[in-house]
Amino acid sequence: MKKRQLGAGGPMVSAIGLGCMSFAGFFGATDEETSLRCLDAAHDHGIDFLDTSNLYGRGLSEDIIGKWRKTRGKDMVIATKVGIVPGPPRSFDNSEAHMRAELETSLRRLGRDHVELYYIHRREQERPVEEVVGTLKKFIDEGKIGGYGLSEVAPGTLRRAHAVHPCMAVQNEYSLWSRQPELGLIDACRELGVAFVPFSPLARGMFGEAFPEPEKFADTDFRKTNPRFMQPNFGYNAAAITKFKDFARSRGWTVSAAALAWVLDRGDHLIPIPGTRSAEHLAEWAEADRIALTDEDRAEIARLLPAGFAHGDRYSDSQIVGVERYC
């Protein structure tokens, strides 16, 4: 696996990381052994960057990573998050007291005395970001975190935060069907020496070998009430993406590897974190860093899936609460 730098001065990590949200069952039932096998497969493929959160399964994802570290005697660069307070109703807390308590709990679950990257999962809008970064700087000085990150923020927020203390990474949704970060955020990260970490780069399963089946989604599945997975939007989206799938296969690539290669091609400061709980699915995209797109490939992908092709918003009105909108 090729390496990329996790922000200016940050560690070198695999060009593709692993998102561990699925370990908590957000996209279907899973079990601990399946998740542990997925982590084994990631390690075997050279992936050494894990992304989790205190929110995922109320700590379940962190617990599984901690168990993997303990039982396998191995480790990876770890990013976790804080800031979302589960509801109902969901709220946000970026206070020092809350973040410190949650960080200590996350470290205990992970079996670590520090994490390399600690994100504000969502920004608490009433609290100045400068104050929040001041708290994160304390954690850095104490050796509890290597650097801080921001999630689902606007370019302006990044610039304000970075002026107080350099930001290591920004994590926003980005894929062939979610392109908002192209409106200033990816460029701002490049300018400031900040890693841009796309989550859901495979569009929550749409860029897999087979399409998800919305009629089979459990009530707990995040996609159940997501506009892009509801009809008639889902049908339109599947029709468009089918053409991309045909293109990928004609080039001898898996669909997921082709979609990830497109993300990697957008800049060498991008480190996508596709999520899966399956070692088998991970194997389908783990070698995407070996794909080198040509100008002809880029032109054909742009023709098949132009910016804005997706039908439906990427979040429902309830799901988008806490995400910064800037255009």
C-alpha positions as CSV (number, residue, x, y, z in Angstrom):
1,M,0.0,0.0,0.0
2,K,1.3,3.4,-0.9
3,K,1.7,6.0,1.8
4,R,0.5,9.6,2.2
5,Q,1.1,12.1,5.0
6,L,-1.6,12.8,7.5
7,G,-1.2,16.6,7.5
8,A,2.0,18.6,7.6
9,G,4.2,17.1,10.2
10,G,1.8,14.2,10.7
11,P,2.6,10.5,10.4
12,M,2.8,8.7,7.1
13,V,-0.1,6.4,6.7
14,S,-1.6,4.0,4.1
15,A,-3.1,6.0,1.2
16,I,-6.4,4.2,2.0
17,G,-7.6,3.9,5.6
18,L,-10.5,1.9,7.1
19,G,-13.6,3.5,8.4
20,C,-14.9,1.5,11.4
21,M,-18.5,2.8,11.7
22,S,-19.9,-0.5,10.3
23,F,-18.5,-2.4,13.2
24,A,-21.4,-0.9,15.2
25,G,-24.1,-2.2,12.9
26,F,-25.1,1.1,11.2
27,F,-25.4,-0.6,7.8
28,G,-26.6,-4.1,8.9
29,A,-26.1,-6.7,11.5
30,T,-22.6,-7.7,12.3
31,D,-20.6,-9.5,15.1
32,E,-17.3,-9.1,16.8
33,E,-15.5,-11.9,15.1
34,T,-16.5,-10.6,11.6
35,S,-15.1,-7.2,12.6
36,L,-11.9,-8.7,14.0
37,R,-11.4,-10.6,10.7
38,C,-11.9,-7.3,8.8
39,L,-9.2,-5.7,10.8
40,D,-6.9,-8.7,10.2
41,A,-7.5,-8.3,6.4
42,A,-6.8,-4.6,6.6
43,H,-3.5,-5.2,8.3
44,D,-2.6,-7.9,5.8
45,H,-3.3,-5.5,2.9
46,G,-1.0,-2.8,4.3
47,I,-3.8,-0.6,5.7
48,D,-2.5,1.1,8.9
49,F,-5.0,3.9,9.5
50,L,-8.2,3.4,11.3
51,D,-11.1,5.8,11.8
52,T,-13.6,5.4,14.6
53,S,-15.7,7.4,17.0
54,N,-17.0,7.4,20.6
55,L,-20.5,7.6,18.9
56,Y,-20.3,4.3,16.9
57,G,-22.3,1.9,18.9
58,R,-21.8,4.0,22.0
59,G,-18.2,2.9,22.1
60,L,-18.6,-0.6,20.5
61,S,-16.3,0.2,17.5
62,E,-13.6,1.5,19.8
63,D,-14.0,-1.6,22.0
64,I,-13.5,-3.9,19.0
65,I,-10.3,-2.0,17.9
66,G,-9.0,-2.3,21.5
67,K,-9.7,-6.0,21.6
68,W,-8.0,-6.5,18.2
69,R,-4.9,-4.6,19.4
70,K,-4.8,-6.7,22.6
71,T,-5.4,-10.1,21.0
72,R,-3.3,-9.6,17.9
73,G,-0.4,-7.7,19.5
74,K,-0.5,-5.2,16.6
75,D,-1.4,-1.6,16.2
76,M,-2.3,1.1,13.7
77,V,-2.6,4.9,13.5
78,I,-5.9,5.6,15.1
79,A,-8.3,8.5,14.7
80,T,-11.4,8.9,16.9
81,K,-13.9,11.6,17.4
82,V,-16.0,13.6,20.0
83,G,-18.7,16.2,20.0
84,I,-22.0,14.5,19.2
85,V,-24.2,13.8,22.2
86,P,-26.7,11.0,21.3
87,G,-30.4,11.9,21.6
88,P,-33.1,12.1,21.2
89,P,-32.7,14.8,20.5
90,R,-29.1,14.8,19.2
91,S,-27.0,17.7,20.5
92,F,-23.4,18.8,20.4
93,D,-20.9,19.6,23.1
94,N,-17.4,20.9,22.4
95,S,-16.7,22.0,26.0
96,E,-13.4,21.1,27.6
97,A,-15.1,19.1,30.3
98,H,-17.0,16.9,27.9
99,M,-14.2,16.4,25.4
100,R,-11.7,15.5,28.2
101,A,-14.0,13.0,29.8
102,E,-14.9,11.4,26.4
103,L,-11.2,11.3,25.4
104,E,-10.3,9.4,28.5
105,T,-13.1,6.9,27.9
106,S,-12.0,6.4,24.3
107,L,-8.4,5.8,25.3
108,R,-9.5,3.3,27.8
109,R,-11.6,1.4,25.2
110,L,-8.8,1.5,22.7
111,G,-6.2,0.4,25.3
112,R,-4.0,3.4,24.4
113,D,-2.5,6.4,26.3
114,H,-2.9,8.6,23.2
115,V,-4.4,8.7,19.7
116,E,-2.7,10.1,16.7
117,L,-5.7,12.1,15.6
118,Y,-8.7,13.5,17.5
119,Y,-11.6,15.0,15.6
120,I,-14.4,17.3,16.5
121,H,-17.2,15.1,15.1
122,R,-19.5,18.0,14.7
123,R,-18.9,21.6,15.6
124,E,-21.0,23.2,18.4
125,Q,-22.1,26.3,16.6
126,E,-22.6,28.4,19.8
127,R,-19.0,27.9,20.9
128,P,-16.2,29.7,19.1
129,V,-14.0,27.3,17.2
130,E,-11.0,29.2,18.5
131,E,-12.0,28.1,22.1
132,V,-12.4,24.5,20.9
133,V,-8.9,24.5,19.3
134,G,-7.5,25.9,22.5
135,T,-8.8,22.9,24.4
136,L,-7.4,20.5,21.7
137,K,-4.0,22.2,22.0
138,K,-4.0,21.3,25.7
139,F,-4.6,17.7,24.8
140,I,-1.7,17.9,22.3
141,D,0.6,19.4,24.9
142,E,-0.4,16.7,27.4
143,G,0.5,14.0,24.9
144,K,-3.0,12.6,24.8
145,I,-3.4,13.3,21.0
146,G,-1.0,13.8,18.2
147,G,-3.1,16.3,16.4
148,Y,-6.7,17.5,15.9
149,G,-9.2,17.3,13.1
150,L,-12.5,18.7,12.1
151,S,-15.5,17.0,10.5
152,E,-18.2,18.3,8.2
153,V,-17.0,21.9,8.4
154,A,-16.8,24.8,6.0
155,P,-13.6,26.2,4.6
156,G,-14.0,29.3,6.8
157,T,-14.1,27.3,10.0
158,L,-11.0,25.4,9.0
159,R,-9.1,28.7,8.4
160,R,-10.2,30.1,11.8
161,A,-9.2,26.9,13.5
162,H,-5.9,26.6,11.7
163,A,-4.9,30.2,12.7
164,V,-5.0,29.2,16.4
165,H,-3.1,25.9,15.9
166,P,-2.4,23.9,12.7
167,C,-5.1,21.4,11.9
168,M,-4.0,17.9,11.0
169,A,-7.0,16.7,9.0
170,V,-10.5,17.6,7.8
171,Q,-13.0,14.8,7.3
172,N,-16.1,15.4,5.1
173,E,-18.2,13.2,2.9
174,Y,-16.7,13.1,-0.6
175,S,-17.2,10.7,-3.5
176,L,-18.3,10.6,-7.1
177,W,-21.9,11.5,-5.9
178,S,-21.1,13.9,-3.1
179,R,-18.9,16.7,-4.5
180,Q,-19.5,19.7,-2.2
181,P,-15.9,19.8,-0.8
182,E,-14.8,20.8,-4.3
183,L,-16.3,24.2,-3.6
184,G,-13.3,25.4,-1.6
185,L,-12.6,22.8,1.1
186,I,-10.2,20.5,-0.7
187,D,-8.3,23.5,-2.0
188,A,-8.2,25.1,1.5
189,C,-6.7,21.9,2.9
190,R,-4.1,21.7,0.2
191,E,-3.1,25.4,0.8
192,L,-2.8,24.9,4.5
193,G,-1.1,21.5,4.5
194,V,-4.1,19.8,6.0
195,A,-5.0,16.2,5.0
196,F,-8.5,15.8,3.5
197,V,-10.1,12.5,4.6
198,P,-13.1,11.6,2.5
199,F,-15.6,9.4,4.3
200,S,-18.2,7.4,2.5
201,P,-16.0,7.4,-0.7
202,L,-18.0,4.4,-2.0
203,A,-21.3,6.2,-1.5
204,R,-22.6,4.0,1.3
205,G,-22.4,0.8,-0.8
206,M,-23.6,2.2,-4.2
207,F,-20.1,1.7,-5.7
208,G,-19.9,-1.9,-4.7
209,E,-20.1,-4.9,-7.0
210,A,-23.8,-5.2,-6.3
211,F,-26.3,-2.5,-5.4
212,P,-27.8,-2.3,-1.9
213,E,-31.4,-3.4,-1.7
214,P,-33.4,-0.7,0.1
215,E,-36.4,-2.9,0.5
216,K,-34.3,-5.1,2.8
217,F,-32.8,-2.3,5.0
218,A,-33.4,-2.8,8.7
219,D,-35.1,0.0,10.5
220,T,-31.8,0.8,12.2
221,D,-30.0,1.1,8.8
222,F,-28.8,4.7,8.3
223,R,-29.9,4.5,4.6
224,K,-33.5,3.6,5.4
225,T,-34.6,7.3,5.5
226,N,-31.8,8.7,3.3
227,P,-33.2,10.6,0.3
228,R,-30.7,9.0,-2.2
229,F,-31.8,5.5,-1.3
230,M,-35.6,6.2,-1.5
231,Q,-37.6,5.9,-4.6
232,P,-37.7,7.3,-7.2
233,N,-34.2,8.7,-6.4
234,F,-32.7,5.3,-5.9
235,G,-33.8,4.0,-9.3
236,Y,-32.3,7.1,-11.1
237,N,-29.1,6.8,-9.2
238,A,-28.7,3.1,-9.8
239,A,-29.3,3.6,-13.6
240,A,-26.5,6.2,-13.7
241,I,-24.0,4.2,-11.6
242,T,-24.6,1.1,-13.7
243,K,-22.9,2.8,-16.6
244,F,-19.9,3.5,-14.4
245,K,-19.8,-0.1,-13.3
246,D,-19.7,-1.3,-16.9
247,F,-16.9,1.1,-17.6
248,A,-14.9,-0.1,-14.5
249,R,-15.3,-3.7,-15.5
250,S,-14.3,-3.0,-19.1
251,R,-11.0,-1.7,-17.7
252,G,-10.5,-4.8,-15.6
253,W,-11.1,-3.0,-12.3
254,T,-13.6,-3.8,-9.5
255,V,-16.2,-1.1,-9.2
256,S,-15.2,-0.1,-5.7
257,A,-11.5,0.1,-6.6
258,A,-12.3,2.3,-9.6
259,A,-14.4,4.7,-7.4
260,L,-11.6,4.9,-4.8
261,A,-9.0,5.5,-7.5
262,W,-11.0,8.5,-8.7
263,V,-10.9,9.9,-5.1
264,L,-7.2,9.3,-4.7
265,D,-6.6,11.0,-8.0
266,R,-8.1,14.3,-6.8
267,G,-5.0,15.2,-4.8
268,D,-2.1,13.6,-2.9
269,H,-3.4,15.1,0.3
270,L,-6.6,13.0,0.1
271,I,-6.8,9.8,2.3
272,P,-10.1,8.1,1.8
273,I,-11.5,5.9,4.5
274,P,-14.0,3.4,3.0
275,G,-16.0,1.6,5.6
276,T,-16.8,-2.1,5.8
277,R,-17.2,-4.9,8.3
278,S,-16.4,-7.5,5.7
279,A,-12.9,-8.8,4.9
280,E,-14.3,-9.9,1.6
281,H,-15.6,-6.5,0.6
282,L,-12.3,-4.9,1.8
283,A,-10.4,-7.1,-0.6
284,E,-12.4,-5.7,-3.5
285,W,-10.9,-2.2,-3.1
286,A,-7.7,-2.7,-1.1
287,E,-5.5,-2.3,-4.2
288,A,-7.1,0.8,-5.5
289,D,-3.9,2.7,-4.9
290,R,-2.4,0.8,-7.8
291,I,-4.8,2.2,-10.4
292,A,-3.4,5.1,-12.4
293,L,-6.2,6.9,-14.2
294,T,-5.4,8.3,-17.7
295,D,-6.8,11.5,-19.1
296,E,-9.2,9.4,-21.1
297,D,-10.4,7.6,-18.0
298,R,-11.0,10.9,-16.2
299,A,-12.9,12.3,-19.2
300,E,-15.1,9.2,-19.5
301,I,-15.8,9.2,-15.7
302,A,-16.8,12.9,-15.9
303,R,-19.1,12.1,-18.8
304,L,-20.8,9.2,-17.1
305,L,-21.1,10.8,-13.7
306,P,-20.8,14.6,-13.9
307,A,-20.8,16.6,-10.7
308,G,-24.3,16.8,-9.4
309,F,-25.6,13.7,-11.1
310,A,-27.1,12.2,-7.9
311,H,-30.8,12.4,-7.3
312,G,-31.7,13.4,-3.7
313,D,-29.8,15.2,-1.0
314,R,-27.0,13.3,0.8
315,Y,-28.8,13.6,4.1
316,S,-32.4,13.9,5.2
317,D,-33.4,17.0,7.2
318,S,-32.9,15.2,10.5
319,Q,-29.6,13.6,9.4
320,I,-28.0,16.8,8.3
321,V,-28.3,18.6,11.7
322,G,-24.9,19.7,12.8
323,V,-23.3,19.7,9.3
324,E,-22.0,23.1,8.3
325,R,-23.5,24.4,5.1
326,Y,-21.6,27.0,3.1
327,C,-23.0,27.1,-0.4
